[in-house]
Structures are given as structure tokens and as C-alpha cells.
């Protein structure tokens, strides 16, 4: 027999069930029949002769990954007039855009486009990049060639660079320049490749000879002889940079030697929002830049006000310290790829509060609307920045 307390609880449950519609009642009764098994008076399990109905299961929520995501915008034209168009030979969903009349799949315009590597490889690659692991260690861990890892890493960085170049900096914008010796790492004079099973050798003129730019070793040799220029000179690369209060960044190498108005306008002007307040030092280049383009500004004396007051340069100085740490470290990078590396370093700073898993997912799901993904050959054929070349050398 049920006591009064249990009977009261059962009455409440029955009252709740009676308030449901017929379909919801059937689901609850079916669930009770499948989960509650009655017992005999002696405690043994009684045979349940009630016919079990097919369990109704809710569809599983797909995991957030590039292979299961729903495409809503055409990566080729940016329109949203899409229809599904079957699947490819790998089982990936294909789409057709009624606006540009082109077809694509979920990997189009993403870093995995055209890659034969699986998702696990890309996860390990991006993870190694985030912790600044050497390419040799990443290659060993992923069982891949160092050259392949390096090229794929540059593909990841170019994806981030393209996304960064399309962002506008608004609010208080701190701007400053930094200088670094040119780095020609990986620029070899002899390349070897296999052609029809036979090893061929191609001789290539190194960039520092082609464009008349001294290497770090040559500059050190000149310093030992007392012939190198002191301070800022045409022997160093100038990087023009700007960063907002939420760490949105733009910048890259602009010229050899000291900054000027033309370099600032070419690299930073296109990323400034109309409401941007330009904060920089009181150099002649900055004064001419804000005057000619009528930009709201607060120019400070770098030796006194760069770290104090309402308008300062602390964020951009912090970024420059991170940039130089990487440029001068064991895993430094070449000048011709520096813009990609700088964009990646800035992205890490901006997203520093995300977990490692979220960072990997954000990079893998990054899509470049109306933009062509860099191919292997295009990355390999990257030239030394045109603005850094010596005009007197053919």
C-alpha cells in the first residue's frame, strides 16, 4: 500500500501528465514502459508483456567542425542565394550559388582547400604554430616533410593576413614604426628537384644580391670594420604598424630606412575608420600624414608620454616587443614572408583569452569571402617586397 506522501506525489505527476497533449502523453507512457520494470512480491523481476513501441530519439547535434558546418554565404561572390547540389566523391556537401552561377563545397576559400591532409594534421600544425614549435618538430610529430609544414603554415598565416587586411581600426589607434635587419632565411642560391627520376640543379641569384640589400652577416662585418651606419639607416627594414584598443591590427614592411608620409599612407590609411583617433609620436612623417589626410590625432612626445597619460603608445610598444622577440629568436622568419608572420602574431595577441581548442577551430573555420586562397605554388613563388628593393639595382 502507498502511504499518503507517495500518493500525493503520484497525484501531482498525474495532474502534470493530464495537462499534456495526446502525442506527449504517448511518448511518456512509452518511456515508462521501456524504463520501469515491475517486480513481484518476492522481489524477483516480473516479465513485462507490454508491447514496446519504437523509441523516438531527437537528432544528434553535429560537432562544430569544418566537415559539418552549414554554408550560408557564397565564398566566391558574398551572396546568400544558395541551394544544395549533391555531394562530391569524398562525401562533402556541394552548393550552387544562383547569384554568380558557380558551384563550390564547404572547403572552398578555406585553408584546407585543395589539401590532401586530414583534419588531425591541420589541428597539430596549428597547435604547433600557436606554441611556437619549430617546423622540424611539427614535421616529426605529424610525419610530414619540413617543406610541406612550412608551406602549410604560411598558408594559414596568409589566410589570417587576408582577414586582417579587410578589418577597419576604429576608436583610439596607436601607431608607431619599428626597424629590423633584413632576413633572407631560406633564400638559397641552388635548388635541387627531381625531373623524370633525374636530379636537376637550378642556380638562382639570391635576393640580397638581386636587390642590393646587405645581409645581417654583411652588416656585422661592416660594423667590425667601423664602416656600418649607426642608428636608423637604409640598411634596416621599416615596419609601419597600427593597433586599436581591442588589438585589431594592421601593418607590415614598407621601406628601407626611416619612415615617411608616403609609406604611412600606403600601409595604414586604408585600414583607418572615419571615427579613428590617430595616436603616434610627434615625428615629421606623422605630422604631415595627419595634416594631408585630415585625420583626428593626438601626437605625443615619445620620450615622455609614450607610457603615461590618456593617450599613450603602450599597446603598440608591447606588440613591437613580441615582434622583435620572434624576429630575433631561434625560429625567426624571412623578410619576404614577414607580413604573414606579423599578422599571425597580432591575431594571437588579440585572441589570447581563447582556449587552444577554440583558437584552432577559429582558424580552421576562417573563410575568405570574395578572395582566392593561396596555392602551394603561389606561396613558394613569394617575392621580396617591392618597396624594400634598391631602385639602383636591376
Buried (B, 14 or more C-beta within 10 A) or exposed (E): EEEEEEEEEEEEEEEEEEEEEEEEEEBBEBEEBBEEEEEEEEEEEEEEEEEEEEEEEEEEEEEEEBBEBEBEBBBBBEEEEBEEBEEEEEEEBBBBBEEBEBBBBBBBBBBBBEBEBEEEBBBBBBBBBBEEBEBEBBBEBBEBEBEBBBBBBBBBBBBBBBBBBEEBBBEBBBBBBBBBBBBBEEBEEEEEEEEEEEEEEEEEEBBBEBBBBBBBEBBEEBEEEEEBEEEEEBBBBBBBBBBBEEBBBBBBBBBBBBBBBBBBBBBBBEBBBEEBBBBBBEBEBBBBBBEEBEBEBBBBEBEEBBEEEEBBBEBBBBBBEBBBEBBEEEEBBBBBBBBBBBBBBBBBBBBEEEEEEEBBBBBBEBBBBEBEBBEBEEBEEBEBBEBBBEEEEE
